[in-house]
Amino acid sequence: MAQVTCPDCTAAAKKPYWGAYSAFCRGCEVRALASGQDFWRSVAAREKTPGYLAALATIFGPEEKAQAAGHELVKAEYQRRKRLIREKQT
């Protein structure tokens, strides 16, 4: 997960289905992207869809390098959440 910066990120670090987000928190923005439709459509398409690219640009800015770094954060959050869900199921 991105750096824990708010109470919602703290809760989400232990609860994979935590649905609350704090405004202006980068960790919450990353969690929202990782669980949002635009990212899931990209996963299904196996490429960055226009909607996901637009979301990355909105959150991380217009520079391609910043968007690529943001995408890495989103992927890491997706994997973290997946691991947490698997651990809760066992």
N, C-alpha and C positions, 0 to 999 in steps of 0.2 A: 504494500500500500504506500501511497505517497506519505510524506511526513504527517504524523498525527498532529493536527492543529486545532481541533475543536472537540467538544463533547460528542458530536455525532460520529466523527472519525474514531474516537476512542471506543464508542459502543460498537461500531462496525468492525473494529479490529477483532472482536470476539463473536459477533453475531452476523453471519453472512447475509441474512435477509433484512438487516437494518435498513429502514426505508426513509429515515429522516436525513436532511441535508441542511447545512448552514450556508447562508449567503456569503459570498466573498471568501470562501475557504477553498484553496486549491485541491486539497484532498477530497473534499466533497464533489468538486467538479470532476475530478478523475473518476471517483466512484460512480457518479451519475453517468458519465460516458461509458464506463465499462459495463454498466447494466442496462444501457439504453438501446433503443431500437436501431439507431444508426450504426452503432458498433456491431450489434448482432447481425444486421443485414450485411455488413462488410465481412464478418466471419463466414456467413453462409455463402457469400459470393466469392470468397477467397481473394478479395481485393478491396481496396478502400473505395467505398461508394461515394458519390457526390455529396450525399447528406452527411456522411461521417467526416469527409474532408472539410465541409463547411463548419461542422461542430468543432473540429480541431482548430480551424482558423479563428473561430469566434473566441475560443477559450485561450489558445496559446499564441495567437497573433498570426500575421500574414506570412512571416518568414518560414520557409520550408524546413529549415533546421530546427526551429522551435516546435513546429508541428510534428516533426519526426521524433523529437525528444518527448513530446506529449503523448504521442502514439505508444512509445515504449512504456511510459507510465501507465497508460490504460491497459496495455497487454499484461503488465506485471500485476496490476490490480485484479484483472480477470483471472489470472492464474492463482493469485493469493486467495481469492474468493472461492475458486473451484476446490483448492486444497482444503479450505476451512469447511466447506460443505461435505467433502468426502470424510473428513475427520469426525464430523458430527453424525454421520451415518454409520460409523463403525462402533 
